[in-house]
Amino acid sequence: MDDLGKRDIYVSDRSFETYAATPVSSTPLSSDVPPDAPLAMPVRPLTDWRGAKAEAPASSPIDIVTRRFMVFGGGAVVAFLAWLATYNTIALGGVTRLEAICLVLLAPLFAALSLWFCTAVAGFVILLGKPRDPLGIDQTLPLPQPKGRVALLMPVHNEDAQAVFARLRAMDASLTEAGRADLFDIFVLSDTREPAIALAEQSHYVRFRREASCRVYYRLRVQNLGRKAGNVADWVRRFGAAYDAMIVLDADSLMTGDAMVRLADAMERHPDVGLIQTMPVLVNSQTVFARCLQFATSLYGRVAWTGLAWWSGSESSFWGHNAIIRVRAFAETCGLPILPGKRPFGGEVMSHDALESALLRRGGWGVHLAPYLEGSYEESPPNLLDFASRDRRWCRGNVQHIPLIGLPGLHWLSRMHLVIGVLSYVLSPLWFLALSAGVISRALLPNLKRAAFQWADVQAAAHAMVNWREIQATAWAMILTAILLFGPKVLGTILIFTRPSEVRAFGGRRRILAGLSVEMLMSALVAPMLMFTQTRALIEILAGRVGGWATQRRDTDRVTGSEAMRAMGWISLSGLGLAMAFWFTPDLLTATAPILAGLILAVPLTMLGASKAAGLKLKANGLFMTPEERRPPAIVRAALGSASDAPATWYVRAREPAALGVDHAVNQTAA
């Protein structure tokens, strides 16, 4: 047995205890494991690139330069106007050094917001018409008949085995219904370290293998090298040559058989495409926080996603799951090395997905988004604590990309995707520093200091200091900032209002507007909290406190007061301290009130957001309802039914000869 086989355990019907008691070096391969099909996946330094600049793939849109000029040019103009309005507000009476620092720090903030806004505008305009998928994926046409073999990879690490296999059962049933279960093999790639969870995985696997229409395999790695990226790479090196493509999932992923078959077909029709990323829709949210996030992404995520696909073209990005990848292309380009240097920049690659998409494009392969494909789902973190924990992991991975932005051979847009990933976490400390500089500068203005401790004279002092030019400039700055922040949400709402069927699916205009209003309020309160948590995470990561490989909590129904206080108490106390400091400076207290409110309420908002009971009450009243919640897709119902341990009925087409022309409803009970 080679060294790779010695690190892995492949199991079938025998008990997990048998394998646990057997020395790894002598563990035999099970007879139901697919034959080895080794595929070379060389690991080279990322700087080792001697190739010429890759030509644009044939799948690249012919007008991609015009698209990018429109979005980036429009974004630059909008960002300058917003920055200029802020400058006009600050510059009256001269610009101090602190105010100059504030203006410099605000520039990248406005640039990022403007790009997001213009991307949403592009998506909105496209969706008003009759958009066509860039790769010709059309779910109104009959299901295609691809011929290549596809592996469905489910990497897991200390996950709820029952929920994981419930999702796999639902996907297997959906593939059977699509009539292409013979095309797909399912692999559960376990990195689980907890013995009890590993035993549960083995138990569910044995049962699932007997029931499934697809071929199913389970592997438990003894050495968790490279985390998820290493898990997938191990599979590629051992079995990759037997498959044309692989669909990579997360433990909470769901995809319909229709979507997976159409992705496989798109890969066959476009031999220069290396990866196609779908847009997963959030489902199964129960807590207030998760339901709010689910509603927001359903409401306006589509316009941003469509715009992103429009200007990204064949230089898109990878989110690590719910995507199909050409195995040969991945093996040729994505052998990730251990990065040199100390943490956080050295060590194993953390956010491997964005880097892998850049390397695929560097190798000449197209990387696309599938903006209109339905049937891809995932779940969101249940509360702010788990969201912040996941955010910290992503922050660490994106920070690691800083020295990789200049890698030789990368397409300029691939570099930009890496920059955007870094900026998504650097913007929080920039916002914090800009606010600090602005507050300190404002507090030191002489005319305000004279009125600072005289509440009785506030009205007279304000009247004496009225400057209508300043008021006008401030109003324009606030209006433009609000448009950039909330414009995509409003555009998403307008798009739904133009489609009566979608209005009904969301529960009517009143419920949409009510949900939008509450979501905008909650996002405004949560934003300052995330500014603090992301700033702290970035400081700790740069200081070398990178953290471990924590298991994600996907189903919690509450956060206790002590938990919230330990995690968010420092934010609430900071907000109270700042409010007390500004108490005698009325204009500062008023100007920063929305931010202070979010900080002060950090602990109670965390507890409220984590409440499943409150979330169910909102659901009963129709708030934050989405189309997928009002009429859950069949695959979501099947996964929930199977996970409940109650009998769940799946109706799938019987695998009869096509000549009979008969579809049979087969009643399969997951007892």
Stockholm file with secondary structure:
# STOCKHOLM 1.0

chainA/1-671         MDDLGKRDIYVSDRSFETYAATPVSSTPLSSDVPPDAPLAMPVRPLTDWRGAKAEAPASSPIDIVTRRFMVFGGGAVVAFLAWLATYNTIALGGVTRLEAICLVLLAPLFAALSLWFCTAVAGFVILLGKPRDPLGIDQTLPLPQPKGRVALLMPVHNEDAQAVFARLRAMDASLTEAGRADLFDIFVLSDTREPAIALAEQSHYVRFRREASCRVYYRLRVQNLGRKAGNVADWVRRFGAAYDAMIVLDADSLMTGDAMVRLADAMERHPDVGLIQTMPVLVNSQTVFARCLQFATSLYGRVAWTGLAWWSGSESSFWGHNAIIRVRAFAETCGLPILPGKRPFGGEVMSHDALESALLRRGGWGVHLAPYLEGSYEESPPNLLDFASRDRRWCRGNVQHIPLIGLPGLHWLSRMHLVIGVLSYVLSPLWFLALSAGVISRALLPNLKRAAFQWADVQAAAHAMVNWREIQATAWAMILTAILLFGPKVLGTILIFTRPSEVRAFGGRRRILAGLSVEMLMSALVAPMLMFTQTRALIEILAGRVGGWATQRRDTDRVTGSEAMRAMGWISLSGLGLAMAFWFTPDLLTATAPILAGLILAVPLTMLGASKAAGLKLKANGLFMTPEERRPPAIVRAALGSASDAPATWYVRAREPAALGVDHAVNQTAA
#=GR chainA/1-671 SS CCHHHHHEEEESSSCHHHHHHSCGGGCCCCTTSCCCCCCCCCCCCTTCCCSCCCCCCTTSCTTHHHHHHHHHHHHHHHHHHHHHHHHHHHHTTCCCHHHHHHHHHHHHHHHHHHHHHHHHHHHHHHHHSCCCCTTCCCTTSCCCCCCSCEEEEEEESSCCHHHHHHHHHHHHHHHHHHTCGGGEEEEEEECCCCHHHHHHHHHHHHHHHHHCSSEEEEEEESSCTTHHHHHHHHHHHHHGGGCSEEEECCTTCEECHHHHHHHHHHHHHCTTEEEEEECCEECCCCSHHHHHHHHHHHHHHHHHHHHHHHHHTTBCCCCSSSEEEEHHHHHHHCCCCCBSSSTTTSBSCSSHHHHHHHHHHHTTCEEEEETTCCCEEECCCSSHHHHHHHHHHHHHHHHTTGGGTTCTTCCHHHHHHHHHHHHHHHHHHHHHHHHHHHHHHHHTCHHHHHHTTCGGGHHHHHHHTCCHHHHHHHHHHHHHHHHHHHHHHHHHHHHHHTCHHHHHHTTCHHHHHHHHHHHHHHHHHHHHHHHHHHHHHHHHHHTTCCCCCCCCCCCCCCCCHHHHHHHHHHHHHHHHHHHHHHTTCHHHHHHTHHHHHHHHTHHHHHHHHTCHHHHHHHHHTTTTCCHHHHSCCHHHHHHHHHHTTSCCEEEEECCCCGGGCCCCEEEEECC
#=GC SS_cons         CCHHHHHEEEESSSCHHHHHHSCGGGCCCCTTSCCCCCCCCCCCCTTCCCSCCCCCCTTSCTTHHHHHHHHHHHHHHHHHHHHHHHHHHHHTTCCCHHHHHHHHHHHHHHHHHHHHHHHHHHHHHHHHSCCCCTTCCCTTSCCCCCCSCEEEEEEESSCCHHHHHHHHHHHHHHHHHHTCGGGEEEEEEECCCCHHHHHHHHHHHHHHHHHCSSEEEEEEESSCTTHHHHHHHHHHHHHGGGCSEEEECCTTCEECHHHHHHHHHHHHHCTTEEEEEECCEECCCCSHHHHHHHHHHHHHHHHHHHHHHHHHTTBCCCCSSSEEEEHHHHHHHCCCCCBSSSTTTSBSCSSHHHHHHHHHHHTTCEEEEETTCCCEEECCCSSHHHHHHHHHHHHHHHHTTGGGTTCTTCCHHHHHHHHHHHHHHHHHHHHHHHHHHHHHHHHTCHHHHHHTTCGGGHHHHHHHTCCHHHHHHHHHHHHHHHHHHHHHHHHHHHHHHTCHHHHHHTTCHHHHHHHHHHHHHHHHHHHHHHHHHHHHHHHHHHTTCCCCCCCCCCCCCCCCHHHHHHHHHHHHHHHHHHHHHHTTCHHHHHHTHHHHHHHHTHHHHHHHHTCHHHHHHHHHTTTTCCHHHHSCCHHHHHHHHHHTTSCCEEEEECCCCGGGCCCCEEEEECC
//
